[in-house]
């Protein structure tokens, strides 16, 4: 689900996700920005990477996923599935 802070995925249009931080209107500094959130893609395969963009440039990337009970409950998925 793309929102005002999320870029639509062309590779996986069925991706669901949420950007927890930074929040709308939160002050960020030019030397470092902390991102937090979750992403879930069940088909055809799980998400393997999340990228942060500024304009059209990739500024960060992670391949680290872990299970979150709040997200598992929200999505009605097993609590062991990384998001």
C-alpha positions as CSV (number, residue, x, y, z in Angstrom):
1,X,0.0,0.0,0.0
2,X,1.7,3.1,-1.1
3,X,1.0,6.2,0.9
4,X,2.4,9.8,1.0
5,X,5.7,8.5,2.4
6,X,6.0,5.3,0.4
7,X,7.1,4.7,-3.2
8,X,5.0,2.2,-5.1
9,X,7.0,-1.0,-5.9
10,X,6.9,-1.7,-9.6
11,X,8.6,-5.1,-9.1
12,X,6.0,-6.3,-6.5
13,X,2.8,-4.3,-6.8
14,X,1.1,-6.4,-4.1
15,X,3.5,-5.2,-1.4
16,X,2.0,-4.0,1.9
17,X,4.0,-1.8,4.2
18,X,4.1,1.1,6.6
19,X,6.7,3.7,7.4
20,X,6.8,4.1,11.2
21,X,9.6,6.7,11.3
22,X,10.2,9.4,10.4
23,X,6.7,10.6,10.9
24,X,5.0,13.3,8.9
25,X,6.4,16.7,10.0
26,X,9.2,15.2,12.1
27,X,12.5,17.1,11.9
28,X,15.3,15.2,10.3
29,X,19.0,16.1,10.0
30,X,21.1,16.1,6.8
31,X,23.8,13.8,8.2
32,X,21.7,10.8,9.2
33,X,18.1,9.8,9.0
34,X,16.7,6.8,10.9
35,X,14.0,4.8,9.1
36,X,11.7,2.3,10.8
37,X,8.7,0.3,9.5
38,X,7.7,-2.9,7.9
39,X,7.0,-4.5,4.6
40,X,5.2,-7.8,3.6
41,X,5.0,-9.4,0.2
42,X,3.7,-13.0,0.2
43,X,3.5,-13.6,-3.6
44,X,5.4,-14.7,-5.6
45,X,8.1,-14.6,-2.9
46,X,8.8,-12.7,0.3
47,X,10.4,-9.3,0.1
48,X,14.2,-9.5,0.1
49,X,15.2,-5.8,0.2
50,X,13.8,-2.4,1.2
51,X,15.2,0.8,-0.3
52,X,14.8,4.4,0.8
53,X,14.7,7.0,-1.9
54,X,15.2,10.7,-2.0
55,X,13.7,12.0,-5.2
56,X,14.7,9.2,-7.5
57,X,18.0,8.3,-5.9
58,X,18.5,5.3,-3.5
59,X,19.8,6.7,-0.2
60,X,19.6,3.6,2.0
61,X,18.9,-0.2,1.7
62,X,18.3,-3.0,4.1
63,X,17.9,-6.7,3.8
64,X,17.3,-7.2,7.6
65,X,13.8,-8.4,8.4
66,X,12.4,-9.8,11.7
67,X,9.0,-10.8,13.0
68,X,6.9,-8.1,14.7
69,X,3.9,-9.3,16.7
70,X,1.9,-6.1,16.0
71,X,2.3,-6.5,12.2
72,X,1.6,-10.2,12.3
73,X,-1.7,-9.5,14.2
74,X,-2.6,-6.7,11.8
75,X,-1.9,-8.8,8.7
76,X,-3.3,-12.1,10.2
77,X,-0.1,-14.0,9.5
78,X,2.0,-16.3,11.6
79,X,4.0,-14.5,14.3
80,X,7.2,-16.1,13.0
81,X,7.1,-14.5,9.5
82,X,9.6,-11.7,9.1
83,X,8.3,-8.4,7.9
